[in-house]
Amino acid sequence: MSKRNFILLIIILGLGAIAALGFWYFRPGTIAPEDAGTGTNFVSQFKPFGDSKPVPGATTPATGESDYQPNPVETGVKMQLTKVSSMPVAGFVVFSKERLKEVAISPPLGGGGEGSVTPNPTLTLPKGKGTKPTPPPTEFAPALRRKFSVTVIPKVYEAYFGNHGQSVIMRYLKANGKTIETFVGTLPKELLGGDTTENNEVKGVFLPDNIQDISISPDTTKIFYLWSSGGSLGDNMIGITLNLLNNKKTQLFDSPLTEWLSVWGNNNMITLSTKPFSSAPGYMYSMDGSGKNLTKILGGVNGLTTKGSPNGKLVLFSDSNLSLRVYHTDTRNSDTLSLRTLPEKCVWGKASDAIYCAVPKSISSGAYPDSWYQGEVSFSDQFWKIDLKTGNATLIIDPMSVSGGEEVDGTKLALDESENYLFFVNKKDSFLWELDLK
């Protein structure tokens, strides 16, 4: 064989060997699911730029499949409407509480040996313009029921909280079933993360029997209560303020009329309204924090119920038809709103430019507000926001239209400080609810 033919033979054999190897490697074959991607040949395992593995949690849509569904998100979907309490409540309070965030501390420099330096842990607050730190957004903490007192008072019908949740006012009937007893106590310190492990009792004092009405000051440091004195003072209705910080009492009001309701909507003004009756005219008065300058604001309105604004310039009121209106104390004019409900089913925004209300979807014929107070009528509400600047009313939610919702007759409405959450009690069963407004 010539040298030329020998070289051609070697080249042909080499090309044949390469073709055989290529066919063996690239031929299709069946691979068990658990062995996919773990071939044993050298070429398949040689990956100089690393193994391309899927990122945990990432999902790639299947090509050409229109019914592809991504993996469900592990975190729960935030509900707009949430039942907060697991039992009926006599009262509640909304207040802000600082929640500390854990900050990782760097390990000592120098390996921890002799001469190593440990840096001081620092916490840097995010800052906006100027020097004041930017406050974090308000978040409502998960609903956790904690017991932080061993004091048990059965059958509490009403409860109020003052001094930013550090004081409690509880109202209940004595054993005779007729006398109203009112107890003002200081709550023990909360044990974070669990129930109390100590003999924490609620210690306080009793107010006079048969107090007819109580309201809390906007700064929560004082209460105003009305009671019939009797004795040498006759049966006049006496109005007294109690400072929860020093227990100092001051008399502000004295009237021969005994049917009054109070609202402390402004730090410098308390409003007093006659108890509403559908077929009798009602009246509303205001007085300053010293008990002076008792001034008539509204009068001659049948079934009058009222709620003053935080700035003291506006009054939300309704009549026996549940027609909702806003009265301007400076101009003495009133604006009729497009919704029908009771002021007791509403709450003012802190800027006095918005009102949030529980509004009945339908109102049957009856004597109002008497029928609602006496429990003869129960409503099924929607929640609305009224913008007083534009006069527009916006539907926030219908509790019956959401998952986990139910019929709600809303009362005792309250907003958190940043107005991101609306809290209310369902009059049907006294359970506490939270509505996310964000």
SEKELO-987547 format. One record per atom (N, C-alpha, C): residue number from 0; z, y, x. Coordinates in steps of 0.2 Angstrom, whole numbers. Layout:
// SEKELO-987547
NUM_Z_Y_X
...
//
This chain:
// SEKELO-987547
0_0_-6_4
0_0_0_0
0_0_6_4
1_-5_11_3
1_-5_17_7
1_1_21_6
2_2_25_10
2_8_30_10
2_7_34_3
3_1_36_2
3_0_41_-4
3_2_37_-10
4_0_31_-11
4_1_27_-17
4_9_26_-18
5_12_24_-12
5_19_23_-12
5_23_29_-15
6_21_35_-13
6_25_41_-15
6_24_42_-22
7_17_41_-25
7_16_41_-32
7_20_36_-36
8_21_30_-33
8_25_25_-37
8_33_28_-37
9_35_30_-32
9_42_33_-32
9_43_38_-37
10_38_43_-38
10_39_48_-42
10_38_46_-50
11_34_41_-51
11_34_38_-58
11_40_34_-60
12_43_31_-55
12_49_27_-56
12_55_32_-58
13_55_38_-54
13_60_43_-55
13_60_46_-62
14_53_48_-64
14_52_51_-70
14_54_46_-76
15_53_39_-75
15_55_34_-80
15_62_34_-80
16_66_34_-75
16_73_33_-75
16_76_39_-78
17_73_45_-77
17_76_51_-80
17_75_51_-88
18_69_49_-90
18_67_48_-97
18_72_43_-100
19_74_38_-97
19_78_33_-100
19_85_35_-101
20_87_39_-96
20_94_42_-96
20_94_47_-102
21_89_51_-102
21_89_56_-108
21_89_53_-115
22_85_48_-116
22_85_44_-122
22_92_41_-124
23_95_38_-118
23_102_35_-120
23_107_40_-122
24_106_46_-118
24_112_51_-120
24_111_55_-126
25_104_56_-128
25_103_60_-134
25_102_56_-140
26_102_50_-140
26_100_46_-146
26_106_47_-151
27_104_47_-157
27_110_48_-162
27_114_41_-163
28_120_42_-164
28_124_36_-165
28_130_38_-170
29_134_33_-172
29_139_33_-176
29_146_34_-172
30_149_40_-174
30_156_41_-170
30_161_41_-176
31_166_38_-174
31_172_38_-179
31_175_45_-179
32_177_47_-185
32_180_54_-186
32_185_55_-181
33_190_51_-180
33_195_52_-175
33_193_53_-168
34_187_50_-167
34_184_51_-160
34_179_56_-159
35_178_60_-164
35_173_65_-164
35_174_70_-158
36_169_72_-154
36_171_77_-149
36_174_74_-143
37_175_67_-142
37_179_64_-137
37_175_59_-133
38_168_60_-132
38_164_55_-129
38_166_54_-122
39_164_48_-119
39_167_46_-113
39_162_47_-107
40_155_49_-109
40_151_50_-103
40_152_57_-100
41_151_57_-94
41_153_63_-90
41_149_69_-92
42_143_69_-94
42_140_75_-96
42_143_78_-102
43_145_74_-107
43_148_76_-113
43_154_79_-112
44_158_77_-107
44_165_80_-105
44_164_86_-100
45_159_87_-97
45_158_93_-93
45_157_99_-96
46_162_103_-97
46_162_110_-100
46_165_115_-96
47_161_118_-92
47_164_123_-87
47_167_129_-90
48_165_131_-96
48_168_137_-99
48_173_135_-104
49_176_129_-104
49_182_127_-109
49_179_124_-115
50_184_121_-118
50_182_118_-125
50_182_123_-130
51_177_123_-134
51_177_127_-140
51_180_124_-146
52_187_125_-147
52_190_123_-152
52_191_128_-158
53_192_125_-164
53_193_130_-170
53_199_133_-169
54_200_140_-171
54_206_143_-171
54_210_141_-177
55_216_139_-176
55_221_137_-182
55_220_143_-187
56_219_140_-193
56_219_145_-199
56_212_148_-201
57_208_148_-196
57_201_150_-197
57_197_145_-201
58_193_147_-205
58_188_143_-209
58_181_145_-209
59_177_140_-207
59_170_142_-207
59_166_139_-213
60_163_143_-217
60_159_141_-223
60_154_136_-221
61_153_131_-225
61_148_126_-225
61_141_129_-226
62_136_128_-222
62_130_131_-223
62_126_128_-229
63_124_132_-233
63_120_130_-239
63_124_128_-245
64_131_128_-245
64_135_126_-250
64_138_132_-254
65_136_134_-260
65_137_139_-264
65_144_139_-267
66_147_133_-267
66_154_132_-270
66_159_131_-265
67_158_134_-259
67_163_133_-254
67_169_138_-256
68_175_135_-255
68_181_138_-256
68_185_138_-249
69_188_144_-247
69_192_144_-241
69_199_141_-242
70_202_139_-237
70_208_136_-237
70_213_141_-241
71_218_139_-245
71_223_143_-248
71_227_147_-243
72_229_153_-244
72_233_157_-240
72_240_154_-240
73_243_153_-235
73_250_150_-234
73_255_155_-237
74_255_161_-236
74_259_166_-239
74_258_167_-246
75_264_168_-250
75_263_169_-257
75_260_175_-259
76_257_175_-265
76_254_181_-267
76_259_186_-270
77_259_192_-269
77_264_197_-271
77_263_198_-278
78_268_197_-282
78_268_198_-289
78_270_206_-291
79_266_209_-296
79_267_216_-297
79_273_216_-302
80_274_211_-306
80_280_211_-310
80_284_205_-309
81_291_206_-307
81_295_201_-305
81_302_201_-309
82_304_196_-311
82_311_195_-314
82_316_195_-308
83_320_200_-308
83_325_200_-302
83_331_196_-303
84_334_196_-308
84_341_193_-309
84_340_186_-312
85_344_182_-311
85_344_175_-314
85_349_174_-320
86_352_180_-322
86_357_180_-327
86_357_187_-330
87_359_188_-336
87_359_194_-339
87_364_199_-335
88_362_205_-335
88_366_210_-331
88_369_216_-336
89_375_218_-334
89_378_224_-337
89_376_230_-335
90_373_231_-329
90_371_237_-326
90_368_235_-319
91_365_240_-316
91_362_239_-309
91_362_246_-306
92_360_246_-299
92_359_253_-296
92_354_251_-290
93_350_256_-289
93_344_256_-284
93_346_260_-278
94_347_258_-272
94_348_262_-266
94_345_259_-260
95_344_264_-255
95_341_262_-249
95_346_259_-244
96_344_254_-240
96_349_251_-235
96_345_250_-229
97_348_252_-223
97_344_251_-217
97_344_244_-215
98_338_241_-213
98_337_235_-211
98_335_235_-204
99_339_232_-199
99_338_232_-192
99_333_227_-190
100_328_229_-186
100_323_224_-184
100_325_222_-177
101_324_215_-176
101_326_212_-169
101_321_215_-164
102_323_217_-158
102_319_219_-153
102_320_215_-147
103_314_212_-144
103_315_207_-138
103_317_211_-132
104_321_208_-128
104_324_212_-122
104_320_208_-116
105_318_212_-112
105_314_209_-106
105_319_205_-101
106_317_200_-98
106_322_196_-94
106_323_200_-87
107_329_199_-84
107_330_203_-78
107_324_202_-73
108_323_208_-69
108_318_208_-64
108_321_205_-58
109_317_202_-54
109_319_199_-48
109_321_192_-48
110_319_188_-54
110_321_181_-54
110_328_180_-56
111_332_185_-57
111_339_183_-59
111_344_182_-53
112_341_182_-47
112_346_181_-42
112_350_187_-40
113_353_187_-34
113_357_193_-31
113_352_199_-30
114_354_204_-33
114_350_210_-32
114_345_212_-37
115_345_207_-42
115_340_208_-48
115_343_214_-52
116_338_217_-55
116_339_223_-60
116_338_221_-67
117_342_223_-71
117_341_221_-78
117_340_228_-82
118_334_229_-85
118_332_235_-88
118_336_236_-94
119_338_242_-96
119_342_244_-102
119_337_243_-108
120_339_239_-113
120_335_238_-119
120_334_245_-123
121_328_247_-125
121_327_253_-128
121_323_252_-135
122_324_256_-140
122_321_256_-146
122_317_262_-147
123_310_262_-147
123_306_268_-148
123_304_268_-155
124_306_274_-158
124_304_275_-165
124_297_278_-166
125_293_276_-170
125_287_280_-171
125_288_287_-174
126_284_291_-171
126_285_298_-172
126_278_301_-175
127_279_306_-179
127_273_310_-182
127_273_316_-178
128_271_321_-182
128_271_328_-179
128_278_331_-179
129_279_334_-174
129_286_337_-172
129_290_332_-169
130_297_332_-170
130_302_328_-167
130_305_323_-172
131_304_323_-178
131_307_319_-183
131_303_312_-183
132_307_307_-183
132_304_300_-183
132_301_299_-190
133_295_296_-190
133_292_294_-196
133_295_288_-200
134_298_289_-206
134_302_284_-209
134_297_278_-211
135_299_272_-210
135_295_266_-212
135_294_266_-220
136_289_263_-222
136_288_262_-229
136_293_258_-233
137_295_260_-239
137_300_257_-242
137_298_250_-245
138_302_245_-243
138_300_238_-246
138_306_236_-250
139_305_233_-255
139_310_230_-259
139_312_223_-256
140_318_222_-254
140_320_216_-251
140_320_210_-256
141_319_204_-253
141_318_198_-258
141_324_198_-262
142_324_195_-268
142_329_195_-273
142_334_189_-271
143_340_191_-268
143_345_186_-266
143_351_188_-269
144_354_183_-273
144_360_185_-276
144_366_183_-272
145_370_188_-270
145_376_187_-266
145_383_189_-269
146_388_185_-268
146_394_186_-271
146_398_189_-265
147_401_195_-267
147_405_199_-261
147_411_201_-264
148_414_198_-270
148_420_200_-272
148_423_194_-276
149_429_192_-276
149_432_187_-280
149_435_189_-286
150_434_196_-288
150_437_199_-294
150_432_197_-300
151_435_194_-305
151_431_192_-311
151_434_195_-317
152_429_199_-320
152_431_202_-327
152_426_200_-332
153_428_196_-336
153_423_193_-341
153_421_198_-346
154_415_196_-349
154_412_200_-355
154_412_208_-353
155_409_209_-348
155_408_216_-346
155_402_218_-350
156_402_223_-354
156_396_225_-358
156_392_231_-355
157_395_235_-351
157_392_240_-347
157_395_241_-340
158_390_242_-336
158_392_243_-329
158_388_249_-326
159_391_254_-322
159_388_259_-319
159_390_259_-312
160_386_261_-307
160_387_261_-300
160_387_268_-298
161_392_270_-293
161_392_277_-290
161_393_277_-283
162_393_282_-280
162_394_283_-273
162_389_278_-269
163_382_279_-271
163_377_275_-268
163_379_267_-267
164_381_265_-273
164_383_258_-274
164_389_255_-271
165_394_260_-269
165_400_258_-266
165_406_258_-272
166_404_261_-277
166_409_261_-283
166_406_258_-289
167_410_255_-293
167_408_252_-300
167_412_255_-305
168_409_256_-311
168_413_258_-317
168_411_252_-322
169_416_248_-324
169_415_243_-329
169_418_244_-336
170_415_243_-341
170_417_244_-348
170_417_237_-352
171_423_236_-355
171_423_230_-359
171_429_231_-364
172_429_226_-369
172_434_226_-374
172_440_222_-372
173_446_225_-374
173_452_222_-373
173_453_216_-378
174_458_212_-377
174_459_206_-381
174_459_207_-388
175_461_213_-390
175_461_214_-398
175_454_215_-401
176_449_215_-396
176_442_216_-398
176_440_223_-401
177_444_228_-400
177_443_234_-403
177_443_240_-398
178_448_239_-393
178_449_245_-388
178_445_244_-382
179_441_249_-381
179_436_250_-375
179_440_251_-369
180_440_247_-364
180_444_248_-358
180_438_250_-352
181_440_255_-348
181_435_257_-343
181_439_257_-336
182_436_253_-331
182_439_252_-325
182_434_255_-320
183_437_259_-315
183_433_262_-309
183_436_259_-303
184_432_255_-299
184_434_252_-293
184_430_253_-287
185_432_252_-281
185_429_252_-275
185_426_245_-273
186_420_245_-272
186_418_238_-270
186_419_236_-263
187_421_230_-261
187_422_228_-254
187_415_228_-251
188_416_228_-244
188_410_228_-240
188_406_222_-241
189_400_223_-241
189_395_217_-241
189_395_213_-235
190_395_206_-236
190_395_202_-230
190_387_200_-230
191_384_202_-225
191_377_201_-224
191_375_194_-223
192_370_192_-227
192_368_185_-226
192_371_179_-229
193_376_181_-233
193_380_176_-237
193_385_178_-241
194_388_174_-245
194_394_176_-250
194_400_178_-246
195_405_181_-249
195_411_183_-246
195_415_177_-244
196_418_177_-238
196_423_172_-236
196_430_174_-236
197_431_180_-239
197_438_183_-239
197_440_184_-246
198_447_186_-246
198_449_188_-253
198_448_195_-255
199_441_196_-256
199_439_203_-257
199_440_205_-264
200_444_209_-266
200_446_211_-273
200_443_218_-274
201_441_219_-280
201_439_226_-282
201_445_230_-284
202_447_235_-280
202_453_239_-282
202_451_245_-285
203_455_248_-290
203_453_254_-293
203_458_256_-298
204_456_260_-303
204_461_263_-308
204_457_262_-315
205_462_263_-320
205_459_263_-327
205_459_270_-329
206_453_271_-333
206_452_278_-336
206_455_277_-343
207_456_282_-347
207_459_282_-354
207_455_277_-358
208_458_274_-363
208_455_270_-368
208_450_273_-372
209_445_269_-374
209_440_272_-379
209_436_277_-377
210_434_277_-371
210_429_282_-368
210_423_281_-372
211_420_286_-375
211_414_286_-379
211_407_286_-375
212_407_289_-370
212_401_290_-366
212_402_291_-359
213_398_289_-354
213_398_290_-347
213_391_292_-344
214_391_296_-340
214_385_298_-336
214_386_299_-329
215_382_297_-324
215_383_298_-317
215_379_304_-314
216_382_307_-310
216_378_313_-307
216_372_311_-303
217_367_315_-302
217_361_312_-298
217_363_310_-291
218_368_314_-288
218_370_312_-281
218_375_306_-281
219_376_303_-287
219_381_297_-288
219_388_298_-285
220_390_304_-284
220_397_305_-281
220_402_307_-287
221_399_308_-293
221_404_310_-298
221_402_306_-305
222_406_306_-310
222_405_304_-316
222_407_309_-321
223_404_309_-327
223_406_313_-333
223_408_309_-339
224_414_309_-342
224_415_305_-347
224_418_309_-353
225_417_306_-359
225_419_309_-365
225_424_304_-369
226_430_307_-371
226_435_303_-374
226_438_307_-379
227_441_304_-385
227_444_308_-390
227_452_308_-388
228_454_314_-387
228_461_314_-384
228_467_312_-389
229_466_314_-395
229_472_312_-400
229_478_316_-398
230_484_314_-401
230_490_317_-399
230_491_324_-400
231_494_328_-396
231_495_335_-397
231_489_339_-397
232_484_336_-394
232_477_340_-393
232_473_339_-399
233_475_335_-404
233_471_333_-410
233_466_328_-408
234_460_328_-412
234_455_323_-411
234_449_326_-408
235_450_331_-404
235_444_334_-401
235_441_329_-396
236_434_330_-394
236_431_326_-389
236_432_330_-383
237_435_327_-378
237_436_330_-371
237_431_328_-366
238_428_332_-362
238_423_330_-357
238_426_331_-350
239_427_326_-346
239_430_327_-339
239_425_324_-334
240_425_327_-328
240_422_324_-322
240_427_321_-318
241_425_316_-315
241_429_312_-310
241_425_311_-303
242_428_314_-298
242_425_314_-291
242_427_307_-288
243_422_303_-287
243_423_296_-284
243_425_296_-277
244_424_301_-274
244_426_301_-267
244_434_303_-266
245_437_307_-270
245_444_309_-270
245_448_308_-276
246_445_305_-281
246_448_304_-288
246_450_310_-291
247_447_316_-290
247_449_322_-293
247_446_323_-300
248_450_325_-305
248_448_325_-312
248_447_333_-313
249_442_335_-317
249_441_342_-320
249_439_342_-327
250_442_345_-331
250_440_345_-338
250_435_351_-339
251_429_349_-342
251_424_354_-343
251_422_355_-350
252_424_351_-354
252_421_352_-361
252_427_350_-366
253_427_353_-372
253_431_352_-377
253_428_354_-384
254_427_349_-388
254_424_351_-395
254_427_347_-400
255_427_351_-406
255_430_347_-412
255_425_342_-415
256_419_342_-413
256_414_337_-415
256_415_331_-410
257_414_325_-413
257_416_319_-409
257_410_315_-407
258_404_316_-410
258_398_312_-409
258_394_315_-404
259_395_314_-397
259_391_317_-392
259_388_311_-387
260_382_313_-384
260_380_309_-379
260_378_314_-373
261_380_311_-367
261_378_316_-361
261_373_313_-357
262_370_317_-353
262_365_315_-348
262_366_320_-342
263_367_318_-336
263_368_322_-330
263_362_321_-326
264_357_325_-328
264_350_324_-325
264_349_329_-319
265_353_334_-319
265_353_339_-313
265_360_340_-310
266_360_340_-304
266_367_341_-300
266_371_347_-303
267_367_352_-305
267_370_358_-308
267_370_359_-315
268_368_354_-319
268_368_354_-326
268_369_348_-330
269_373_348_-335
269_375_342_-339
269_372_344_-346
270_369_339_-349
270_366_341_-356
270_370_336_-361
271_372_339_-367
271_375_336_-372
271_371_336_-378
272_370_330_-381
272_366_330_-387
272_370_326_-393
273_370_328_-399
273_373_325_-404
273_370_318_-405
274_374_313_-407
274_371_306_-408
274_366_306_-413
275_360_303_-412
275_354_304_-416
275_355_300_-423
276_353_303_-428
276_352_299_-435
276_346_301_-438
277_342_296_-440
277_335_297_-443
277_335_303_-448
278_340_303_-452
278_339_308_-458
278_344_314_-457
279_346_316_-451
279_350_321_-450
279_348_325_-444
280_348_332_-444
280_346_336_-438
280_350_335_-432
281_347_335_-426
281_351_334_-420
281_351_340_-416
282_355_341_-411
282_356_347_-407
282_357_345_-400
283_355_349_-395
283_356_348_-388
283_358_354_-385
284_363_354_-380
284_366_359_-377
284_366_358_-369
285_367_363_-365
285_368_362_-358
285_374_366_-356
286_377_363_-350
286_382_367_-347
286_382_366_-340
287_384_371_-336
287_384_370_-329
287_389_366_-326
288_390_365_-320
288_394_360_-317
288_402_362_-317
289_403_369_-319
289_410_371_-320
289_412_371_-327
290_408_369_-331
290_409_369_-338
290_408_375_-342
291_405_380_-339
291_404_386_-342
291_397_387_-344
292_396_392_-348
292_389_394_-350
292_386_388_-354
293_389_386_-360
293_387_381_-364
293_381_384_-368
294_375_382_-368
294_369_385_-370
294_365_380_-375
295_363_382_-381
295_359_378_-385
295_352_378_-383
296_349_372_-382
296_342_371_-380
296_338_369_-386
297_340_364_-389
297_336_362_-395
297_340_361_-401
298_337_361_-407
298_341_360_-413
298_336_359_-419
299_339_356_-424
299_335_355_-431
299_330_350_-430
300_331_345_-426
300_326_339_-425
300_329_333_-428
301_326_330_-433
301_329_324_-435
301_328_318_-430
302_333_314_-430
302_333_308_-425
302_332_311_-418
303_335_316_-416
303_334_319_-409
303_337_315_-404
304_333_313_-399
304_335_310_-393
304_332_313_-387
305_336_314_-381
305_334_318_-376
305_335_315_-369
306_331_318_-364
306_333_316_-357
306_330_322_-353
307_335_326_-349
307_333_331_-345
307_330_329_-339
308_326_334_-336
308_322_333_-330
308_327_334_-324
309_325_331_-318
309_329_333_-312
309_329_340_-310
310_324_344_-311
310_324_351_-309
310_327_355_-315
311_329_352_-320
311_333_356_-325
311_329_361_-330
312_322_361_-329
312_318_365_-332
312_314_362_-338
313_314_355_-339
313_311_352_-344
313_315_347_-347
314_314_346_-354
314_317_341_-358
314_312_336_-361
315_313_330_-360
315_309_325_-364
315_313_323_-370
316_310_324_-376
316_313_322_-382
316_309_319_-387
317_312_316_-392
317_308_313_-397
317_312_314_-404
318_308_312_-410
318_311_313_-416
318_311_307_-420
319_312_307_-426
319_313_301_-430
319_306_297_-431
320_301_300_-429
320_294_297_-429
320_293_294_-422
321_297_295_-417
321_296_293_-410
321_291_297_-407
322_289_303_-409
322_284_307_-406
322_287_310_-400
323_284_308_-394
323_287_310_-388
323_284_317_-386
324_289_322_-384
324_287_329_-382
324_291_331_-376
325_288_336_-373
325_292_339_-367
325_293_347_-369
326_299_348_-368
326_301_355_-370
326_302_359_-363
327_300_365_-363
327_300_370_-357
327_306_375_-359
328_311_374_-355
328_317_379_-356
328_316_386_-355
329_311_387_-350
329_310_394_-348
329_305_398_-353
330_300_394_-356
330_295_397_-361
330_297_396_-368
331_302_391_-369
331_304_388_-375
331_298_385_-379
332_293_383_-376
332_287_379_-379
332_288_372_-378
333_285_368_-382
333_285_361_-381
333_278_358_-381
334_276_353_-377
334_270_350_-377
334_271_343_-380
335_266_341_-384
335_266_334_-387
335_262_329_-383
336_266_324_-381
336_262_319_-377
336_259_314_-382
337_254_310_-379
337_250_305_-383
337_253_299_-384
338_260_298_-382
338_263_291_-383
338_269_292_-388
339_271_286_-391
339_276_286_-395
339_282_281_-392
340_287_284_-391
340_293_280_-388
340_299_284_-388
341_304_281_-385
341_311_285_-385
341_312_287_-378
342_315_293_-377
342_317_295_-370
342_321_290_-366
343_326_286_-370
343_330_281_-367
343_325_276_-363
344_319_275_-365
344_314_270_-362
344_310_274_-357
345_312_279_-354
345_308_283_-349
345_313_285_-343
346_309_287_-338
346_313_289_-332
346_308_295_-329
347_312_300_-327
347_308_305_-323
347_307_304_-316
348_301_306_-313
348_300_306_-306
348_304_312_-303
349_306_311_-297
349_311_316_-294
349_308_323_-293
350_301_323_-293
350_298_330_-293
350_297_333_-300
351_299_330_-305
351_299_332_-312
351_292_333_-315
352_287_330_-311
352_280_331_-313
352_277_325_-316
353_281_319_-317
353_278_313_-319
353_284_309_-323
354_282_306_-328
354_287_302_-332
354_284_295_-332
355_288_290_-332
355_287_283_-332
355_290_280_-339
356_287_277_-343
356_289_275_-350
356_288_268_-351
357_292_265_-355
357_291_258_-358
357_289_260_-365
358_283_259_-367
358_280_261_-374
358_278_255_-378
359_281_255_-384
359_279_250_-389
359_272_249_-390
360_269_243_-390
360_262_242_-392
360_261_243_-400
361_266_242_-404
361_266_244_-411
361_273_245_-413
362_273_250_-418
362_279_252_-421
362_279_251_-429
363_283_246_-431
363_284_245_-438
363_287_250_-442
364_287_251_-448
364_290_256_-452
364_298_255_-452
365_302_260_-452
365_309_259_-451
365_312_266_-450
366_319_266_-450
366_322_272_-449
366_324_273_-441
367_321_277_-438
367_321_278_-431
367_325_284_-429
368_329_283_-423
368_330_278_-419
368_335_273_-421
369_338_274_-427
369_344_270_-429
369_342_262_-429
370_336_260_-431
370_335_253_-432
370_334_250_-425
371_332_254_-420
371_332_251_-413
371_339_250_-410
372_343_256_-411
372_350_255_-408
372_354_250_-411
373_353_248_-418
373_357_243_-421
373_354_236_-420
374_348_236_-417
374_345_229_-415
374_341_226_-421
375_340_230_-426
375_336_228_-432
375_329_227_-430
376_327_231_-425
376_320_231_-423
376_320_230_-415
377_315_226_-413
377_314_225_-406
377_306_226_-404
378_305_229_-398
378_298_231_-397
378_295_227_-392
379_289_226_-391
379_285_223_-386
379_281_229_-382
380_283_230_-376
380_281_236_-373
380_276_235_-368
381_272_241_-366
381_268_241_-361
381_271_247_-356
382_269_247_-350
382_272_253_-346
382_267_258_-344
383_268_264_-345
383_264_269_-344
383_267_275_-339
384_262_278_-336
384_264_284_-332
384_261_290_-335
385_264_295_-336
385_262_302_-338
385_262_307_-333
386_256_310_-331
386_256_315_-326
386_256_322_-330
387_262_325_-329
387_263_332_-333
387_258_337_-331
388_255_337_-325
388_251_342_-322
388_244_342_-326
389_242_336_-327
389_235_335_-330
389_236_333_-338
390_242_330_-340
390_242_328_-346
390_240_321_-348
391_237_318_-342
391_234_311_-343
391_240_306_-343
392_239_301_-347
392_243_295_-347
392_239_289_-345
393_242_285_-340
393_239_279_-337
393_243_273_-338
394_240_268_-341
394_243_261_-342
394_244_258_-335
395_250_256_-334
395_252_253_-328
395_251_245_-328
396_254_243_-334
396_254_236_-334
396_256_234_-342
397_254_228_-344
397_256_225_-350
397_259_219_-348
398_266_218_-348
398_269_212_-346
398_267_206_-349
399_264_206_-355
399_261_200_-358
399_255_197_-355
400_251_202_-351
400_245_200_-348
400_245_197_-341
401_251_197_-338
401_251_194_-331
401_255_188_-331
402_253_184_-326
402_256_177_-325
402_264_178_-324
403_268_174_-328
403_275_174_-327
403_278_180_-332
404_274_184_-335
404_276_189_-339
404_279_187_-346
405_282_191_-349
405_285_190_-356
405_285_196_-360
406_287_195_-366
406_288_201_-370
406_294_205_-368
407_293_212_-367
407_299_216_-364
407_300_222_-369
408_306_223_-370
408_309_229_-373
408_313_233_-368
409_309_237_-365
409_312_240_-359
409_317_246_-360
410_322_246_-356
410_327_251_-356
410_331_251_-349
411_335_257_-348
411_338_258_-342
411_333_258_-336
412_328_262_-337
412_323_262_-332
412_325_266_-326
413_323_264_-320
413_326_268_-314
413_320_267_-308
414_319_272_-304
414_315_272_-299
414_318_271_-292
415_315_268_-287
415_318_269_-280
415_317_276_-277
416_319_277_-272
416_319_284_-269
416_312_286_-268
417_308_282_-265
417_301_283_-264
417_296_282_-270
418_299_280_-275
418_295_279_-281
418_289_274_-281
419_291_269_-277
419_286_263_-276
419_288_257_-281
420_294_257_-283
420_296_252_-288
420_300_255_-294
421_298_252_-300
421_301_254_-306
421_306_248_-308
422_312_249_-309
422_317_244_-312
422_318_245_-319
423_320_240_-323
423_322_240_-330
423_325_234_-332
424_329_235_-338
424_332_229_-341
424_328_228_-347
425_327_221_-348
425_324_219_-355
425_330_219_-360
426_329_223_-365
426_334_223_-370
426_335_217_-374
427_330_213_-374
427_330_207_-378
427_335_202_-375
428_336_202_-368
428_340_197_-365
428_344_199_-360
429_344_206_-358
429_347_209_-353
429_346_207_-346
430_340_204_-345
430_338_202_-338
430_335_208_-334
431_336_209_-328
431_333_214_-324
431_327_212_-321
432_322_217_-321
432_315_216_-319
432_313_222_-314
433_308_220_-310
433_305_225_-305
433_298_225_-306
434_295_231_-306
434_288_232_-306
434_286_236_-300
435_281_233_-297
435_278_236_-290
435_273_241_-292
436_274_247_-291
436_270_253_-292
436_264_254_-287
437_265_251_-281
437_260_253_-276
437_253_250_-277
//
